[in-house]
């Protein structure tokens, strides 16, 4: 689902439609802590720099209290150096506001200080954290930016960004108005974030990949960042001249044409275009080939790039699409499964139904879609493996749904369906759940998507289930 009239700005692009003063920063990213700018906005920063525009990451606090037991002075030095290295990876500059970690306040003094910085930098665009965040430094950063935005001396556009490092920083009620295609620069965003070594980004950056997958699903690209454009009025600062200014969309790929507007063509709700060309290149199975199609969402989609060795040299075909629910998979089942003529299909689906990605969904609705897929497969002589839904304690993109008991109940229904229908049941859940019903921490950093260790657990279980399905009469 797209949000608002500017939802087609798939790059939010920063190829500005008005001139900005020579020597000024095109984009200023207000980062509460040294790693927030890269983790949340690294894709947009990279896109902007690639266009030849200047970016300044304004780090509001030194992050001194989160430097692995170092003194305040040591922590500030370590994190400042990491911030410089991270900005350099993206081609951005970095400045330091000077507040103490955990002590940033949205008061008159802070507002005046920020306004002085922005008057000097004269940005065309400012990015700031969404104020509805559990971390006080994030809240204060967003509010300070909002107050500066209302000052009649400024004519910049303000966009809010989202953060996620549960439970420390969780953005609430964030519904983007604009999206940035970061597919081609996701690796650079990761490389920049990983410069913050003191923060152990390998433990939490996967959460940002999850968000990027989900925002990409919303905007019909592989990976995206979402932003909310702040709105003002002539009654708040007398800035009539700034109202209605927007940005020209462009792809993150240099020289690529702008993405298609969705008011000109219907959206590809089921993702039929995703594998169409790849399916055509694949062709029919070779004689004697026991082809296996893995159908699913981002958990399936992420398997091949994370553990390519599992697919190499085997007749395994990955047909996962991030963010998808069972009704979307059912729509593309003929194209992405039946038409490929596999011997076996491994269906891993239901996580995003529980999350409500395409609207409310009951266990009976999910089961009905799984039954339909299984019936279609068996009608075409394809053996079916139904996998359990992986454990999830909370969804980073939709916190508070308490999915753990719902997934347990859904897996009981899936297992019973498999037993009644003579279908192989693949139990990932029992091997991957912790005592709270969540994904074991060592198997996935964001609590939803497996890492290499997680897929290494899933691989042998899948192979055993495939072997059982192939040997069944």
N, C-alpha and C positions, 0 to 999 in steps of 0.2 A: 504494500500500500504506500502511495506517495503522499506527501504532506505539503499542502500550500502551493501557491502559484510559482514558486521558485524551485520546486522539487526537481526540475529538469537541469539544474546547474550541477551536473555530475562532476564538475571540477571546481566549482565555486571560483574558478580559474585564476583570478588575480591578473588577468589581462584587462586592466581597468578601462572603463568607458569614459573616464575623464582624466585629465592630466594631473599629476601630482608634482609638487615642487621639486626642482632639481636638488639632489643631495639628501632628500628625505627618505625615510624607510617606507617602503610600500606596505609592509606587514609588520606589526608588533604582536608577539605572542606573550601574553602575561601568564607566567608559570609560577604557581605557588611554591614549588620546590624544584631543585635542579633537574629532575628527570621528567617532570610533568609535560613540558613542552614537546619533547621528542616522542614520548609514549602516546600522547593523545593527538598531537597535530603533526607528527613527523612527515606524514605523506603530503599534506598540504604545503608544509615548509619546503620539502624537496621539489615539489611541482613549481612553487613560486620562484625558487632560486634558479631552476632550469629555464625559466622564462626570462632570466636576466634581472629580476627584481630583488631588492634588498630586504632581508628579514632580520629582525632583532628579537631575540628571546630575552624578555625582561624577567629575570628570576627574582621573585619577591622575597623569599627567605633563603637562608644559606643551607637549610637542611641539616644543621649542625647536630641535631639530637638523634639522627639516624645514620650514624657512621661507624657502626660496629664497636661501640664501647670506647671510642676515642674521646679526648677532651673536646670542649666546644671549639677551641681554636684549631685543633687538629682536624676536627670534622669539617669545619668551614673551609679549610685549605684543601682538603681532599675532594670535597664535593664541588668546589669552585673549579678545580682543575678538570674534574670529570665533565663538568658542564661545558667547559671550553672545548674539550675534545669531541663531545657529542655534537655541539654546534658546528664544529669544523667538518664533521662527516657530512652534514647536511648543507654546508656552504653558508651557514648563517652566522651572525654575530651574537654575542651574549653580553648582557649588562646585568648588574646586581643592584636591586632596590635597597637592600641592607637590613631588612627586618629579621628578627630572630625566629627560628623554626618553632612553630606552635604558638606564636605570639602576635601574628599579624592581626591588626584591628582596622575595621572599616569606619574610621572616625574622620573628623575634619582635617586633622594633621596629615593622615595618610592620603586623603583625597587630594589635598593641596600638593603634596609631594609627588603623587602620581601625575597630576596635571602638569606639573613643571617638566617632568620627563617627557610626557607626550607632546607638549608644546615644542620641546627641543627636537624630538624625532619627527614630528609632523606626519604621522602615519595616515595612509588612506584606509587601512583596515586594521582593526584590533581584534584579537581572539582572546577570550577569557574563560575561565571555568564556569560552568553552570552553577549558579549560587545554591541550588538545592542539592548539596553534597554533605556527607556526614562529617567531613574534615573541616575544622574552623578556618584553616588557612585558605582552603578552596572557596569556602563561603565568602570570606573577606575579600579575596582577589576578585571574585565575580561582582560583588557589590561595589567595590572601588571603581572597577571599570565602568559599571553602569552609571555611577555618579559622574564620572568624567564625560561619559557619552552625552549626558544631559546639559553639559556646559556649552553655552552658545559660541564659545571661542573655537570649538572643534567641529569638524565636518567629516570625521571618519565614520565608517560603518563598523558596527560591533556585532561579532558573532560569538556565541557561546559554544564551548566544546564539552565533551563528556569524559569522565575518568572512571577507572575501575581497578581497584586493588583491594578487593574485599578482605576484611571488613573495614579497612582504614579509609578508603576513599570510594564511596558508592554514589553515583549520580542517580537521582530520582526524578521520575516524570519527565524524561528527556525525549521529546518527539521532534526529530530534525525537520527543518524547513529546506535545507540544502545538503547536497551530498558531494563528496570529492572522490573521484576514482583514483585509488592509490595502488591499483593492481601492479603497476610496473615499478613502483617505488617502495613496496612493502619491505623488501629486503634492506633497503637503505634506512628505512625507519627503524628496523630491528637493529641494524649495525650501530646506529646512533644511540639508541636506548641502551645497548649493551656496553657503551662506554662508561655507564654509571655502575662500575663494578662493585662499589661498596653496597649497592642496593640489591645485589643478587638477582638481576633481571630475568635470568633463566627460570626463576621460580614463579614469576608472575606475568611475564610478557605475553604468554599464551592467552591470557584473558583479553588482551588488546587485539590479538589475532581473531579471537572469537567474535569480538564486537565488530571488527572489520568484515568478517564473513557475513554477519547478520546485516550490517548496513549495506554490504554489497548485494545481498539478497533483496533488500528493500528497493535498491536502485538499479537492479539488473546488471550489475558488474560483479567481478569475482570478489574484490575487496574495496571497501570504501570507508571514509570517515564521514560522520554526520555532524551537522552544525545547526544551531538555531539562530536566526537573524533577529537581533533586537529591533524593536519598533519604537519610534519616538513620534512626537507630534509638535506642532508649533506652540502648543501650550507648555511644553517641557523644553525650555531652552531657546525657543524662537528659531528653530533650525529648519525653516521651510525648505531652504535650498538643498538640504541633504535628504529630504524625503524622496523615496522612490529610486534612489541610485542603486544599481545592482552591478553584477560582474558578468563578463563574457565567459561562457562555458568553454572548456577545452579538455581534451583527453590528456591523461598523464603520459601517453606515448608521444614523443616529439614528432610533430608534423602530422599527427592523426587528425581526422575531421572531428567536429563536435559530435557528441552522441545524439541519437535521434530523440526528438521530442515525443513524449508518450501521449500527447494529445493529437498526434498525427498518425499514430499506428497503435493498435492494441498491444498491451504488454504480453510478454510470453510467460503467462502465469505458471505454467507447468515446467518451464525450462526446456522445452522441446528443441530449442536451437543449440543448447549447450553441447550436446554430443552428436548432432546430426552429421556433421562432416567427418568426425572421427569414426562414427559407425560405418559410413560409406567406405572409408579407407580400410576398415578392419576386414570386411568381406566375410564370407561364410567360413565355418570351421574347416580345417584340413581333415582329410580322412583319418579316422581313429582319434581325433582330438576331443578330449572331454572338456569342452569349454565351460567355464563357470563365470557367471555374472554376479558381481556384488552390487546390489541395489540399496541405496540409502541416502543419508543426508551428509552433513559435514564430517561426521565421524568416519563414514565410508570414504568420502572424498579425500580426507586428509591422510588416509592409510598409505596410498601409493607414494606420495612425495615424502612422507615421514620414514617409511620402511620400504624403499623400492625393491630391495632384495626379495621381499615376499612375493612380488609379482614377476620379477625377471625370470625368464626361462620357463614360465608356467602359463597355462592357458587361462589365466585369471584376468577378468575385465572389470575395472573399477568404474562404476556408474553412480557415484554419489554426487549430490548437489547440496551445498550448504544451505541450511535454513528450511529445507523442504519438509512437508508433512505428508501423511499417507494419501490424502486425496490427490496431491500433485504427483506423487509417484505412480498412483493408479492411472492417471491420465497418460503418463509417458511410458507405461509398462510395455505396451506393444512395441514402441520404437526402440527403447533402450534395453529390452530383455528379449521378447519373443522374436523380433526380427533378427537378432544376433544368433539364434539357433543354439543356445547353450544346452548342455546336458543338465546343469544344475543352476538354480538361482538362489543366492543367499540374501534374504531380505532382513535388513536391520532398520527398523522404522518405529516411530512413535514418540521419540524425545521431543521433537518440535510440536507435535500435537498436544502433548502435556503442557508445553510452554505457551500454547495458544498462538503460534505464529501466523496461522491463517484464520484465526477466530476460535471461539470456544469449541471444545471437542470432548465428547464423553468417551469413556472406555469402549462402549458399544459401537460408537462411530468408528473408532480406530480399528477395532476388531473386524467390523464389517468391511473396511477397505483391505485389510490383510486377507480376509476370506476371499474377496474378489480377485486379488492378485494371485492367490494360491490356485483358485479355480481356473483362471486364465492360463497359468503356467501348465497345470496338469492337462488341460484340454489340448495343449500343443506339445505334449510329451516331455515337458520339462519338470525335473524333480525339484522339490522345494525344501529349503532349509529356512526355518523361521527362527530368528535370533531374538533373545531377550533384549529388552531395553537396558542400556547401561545405567548404573546408579548415578543419581544426581541429588545433591543436597539442596542446591539453589541455582537458579539460572542467572548468570551475570547480567544478561540483557533484560531480564524480567524478574528481579528479586522479589521475594516474599510469597511465592506461589506454593511453597512447601511441597515440592514434587516427590520427595522420597517415598512416602507411603502410597502415592498414586502410582508410581512406577512399580512398586511391589505388587499392587493389585492388578495392574495391567499385565505384568509378566505371568501371573497365575492364569489369566485368561488366555494368553498366547500359548503357554505350555499345554493347557487343557485342549485348546484348539488343535495343536499339533498331535496330541495323543489321540484325539477322536478321529482325526483325518489321516492318520498314518504318515504324518509329515515329521521329518527330523527336527527336533527342538535343539537349538544351540544356546547353551546357558553361559553367556558372558558374565551375567550379573554376579553369580555366586563367587567367581574368582576375582572380582574387581571391586566389590563393595566393602566399605569399612563398617565399623560397629554402629555408626550413625545412619547408615543407608546412603552415604555419599561415596563418590569415587575415591579410592585410596590415593592419598596425596602423591605418593611416588609414581603413580600411574598416569597423572595428568594434572598440570598446574592450575587450570581454570575450573576444575571440578566437573567438567562436562566432556572435554575432548581428550582422548588418550595421547600421551607422548610416546616416544619409542618404546619405553618399558611397557606401557599399556598395550600397544599393538603386539609386542612380543608375547604378552599373555594371550591375546586374542588369536594370534596366528595358529598355534597348534590346536586350539579348540575348534577353529573354523576348518582346518584341514581334516580333523577327525570326523566332524559332522559331514563334510563333503564326501569323504570316503564312505561313510555309512549310507549316504543318499545314493551314491553311484552303485553300491553293491545291492541295494534294495531291489526287489523284483517289482 
